[in-house]
Amino acid sequence: MKPNIRVNSVEVLSDDWAVLKKTTLDYQRRDGDWETQTRLTFDRGDGATIIPHDPARDTVLLVRQFRYAAYVTGHEEMLIEACAGMLDADDPETCIRREAEEELGYRLRDVRFLYSAFVSPGGATERLWFFAAQYSALDRVSAGGGHVDEGEDIEVLEMSLDDALAAIQDGRIIDTKTIMLLQHLKLEMLTACPR
């Protein structure tokens, strides 16, 4: 730990699907003064996410599914998202290849790492690993949809990149990881074009 942080106590408040901890710490401010802070951290593990793109047709593969956390805040529609999953014991690339096959029904080749980022560092420890891949109809190995025994009921969506970007603007896509991946893909395409 850094010398300007002293952890005084850590209390586990919940250890079910994820771990919720309450930590009391002393933090030395930039002006040199010390203050005591209490912070909650939510740890459900790290994850990986991917945006498959078919450059021949300029389409992307996404999923639509029910998300209770969004529902309970008043968002009643199912969310349109990039394929994603928890790492569990896998490395990020192995995880996202597995998730793409389970959720999307595609066995992706040439998976490319983009970056990693914290999802909500103010209270969640989760870090996401972002990937991209090209796909074609030949890569389809099943209908996808996830595993029913894991409570998954996933609809696979194939959208044009333009429609997916428009869905961000009109509010059909409101998931952060999906917005980041779609915008990254568009930026890559724009910067790859000769001027």
C-alpha positions, -999 to +999 in steps of 0.1 A: +000+000+000+011+036-005+025+054+025-004+080+024-030+053+029-034+033+062-062+007+063-077+005+098-104-021+094-122-042+068-156-057+074-173-081+051-209-071+048-220-097+023-203-127+006-229-142-017-228-137-055-203-109-049-184-096-019-193-063-003-168-048+021-168-018+044-133-004+049-122+024+073-089+040+063-067+070+070-058+090+039-032+117+037-044+146+015-022+165-009-019+193+017-004+168+042-034+166+065-048+131+074-085+123+073-104+091+082-126+078+054-151+049+052-156+033+018-177+004+005-163-018-022-183-042-043-162-071-057-178-095-082-146-102-101-132-090-134-148-095-168-142-094-206-163-079-234-161-080-272-174-063-303-175-086-333-176-067-366-182-080-401-164-055-423-179-068-456-214-059-444-205-034-417-225-052-391-219-059-354-231-087-331-248-076-299-271-092-273-304-082-257-312-094-222-330-085-190-309-067-163-325-064-129-302-036-117-314-015-147-350-026-142-351-017-105-340+019-113-369+023-137-355+011-170-381-015-180-367-024-215-342-052-219-307-039-225-288-041-257-252-049-249-219-062-261-212-098-254-194-101-220-187-124-191-169-129-159-133-142-161-138-168-133-105-188-136-098-179-172-075-153-187-094-125-205-090-138-240-101-174-232-131-160-213-143-138-242-139-165-267-160-189-245-186-162-240-189-153-277-195-190-285-221-194-256-239-161-260-235-152-297-231-187-312-199-176-330-164-191-328-143-160-333-109-160-350-083-133-346-096-118-313-077-086-307-071-070-273-080-033-272-076-021-236-087-027-200-107-002-178-123+000-144-161-001-146-170+021-117-139+027-095-158+048-070-172+016-054-166-014-076-133-033-080-143-048-114-120-043-143-131-051-178-109-064-206-121-051-240-117-070-273-126-068-309-128-094-337-140-098-372-166-123-380-186-137-410-215-161-413-190-189-416-180-185-380-215-193-367-215-226-347-248-224-329-279-203-322-262-188-291-284-175-263-263-184-233-270-212-208-305-217-195-291-234-164-272-202-156-303-181-158-294-167-192-321-158-218-301-139-244-313-127-278-286-123-304-288-091-325-270-083-357-271-046-364-254-024-389-227-003-372-246+029-382-278+016-366-259+006-334-243+041-332-278+057-338-291+035-310-266+052-286-280+086-297-316+077-294-312+058-260-317+022-272-282+014-261-274+027-227-247+002-215-213+018-209-191-011-222-212-013-254-210+024-261-172+024-255-167-006-279-189+009-307-173+043-305-138+026-305-147+006-336-160+038-354-129+058-344-106+030-357-124+030-390-122+068-393-085+070-384-077+041-408-092+059-438-067+078-460-073+115-460 
